[in-house]
Amino acid sequence: VHQCHDTDLIKVGAGATACIDGNQAAAHVAYALSDIAFIYPITPSSPMGEMVDEWAAQGLINCYGQKLSVTEMQSEAGAAGALHCAL
């Protein structure tokens, strides 16, 4: 099962439980609490960026009632610089 197909986990109701790995847990929290994301896929954290990118493409809404803006960068330095400028 590809982790990106677990997008329904972000919409579960109160009291629901699921077994997920650390990358998936971090991606859920980051998506829910962010306005913008700059991703640079690199193993072993690639699933986080892939999940966030797929959720945004599906139009999932975060805690602020908006879709996350996701930009894939070409280097780690580019991602770090873009995030710094976004703050």
LINTAZI-V729073 format. One record per helix or strand of 3 or more residues. SS is the DSSP state (H for helix, E for strand). FROM is the first residue (numbers start at 1). TO is the last residue. If there is no record, write none. Layout:
ss=<SS	SS>
from=<FROM	FROM>
to=<TO	TO>
This chain:
ss=<H	H	H	E	H	E	H>
from=<3	7	22	36	46	69	76>
to=<5	11	33	39	57	72	86>
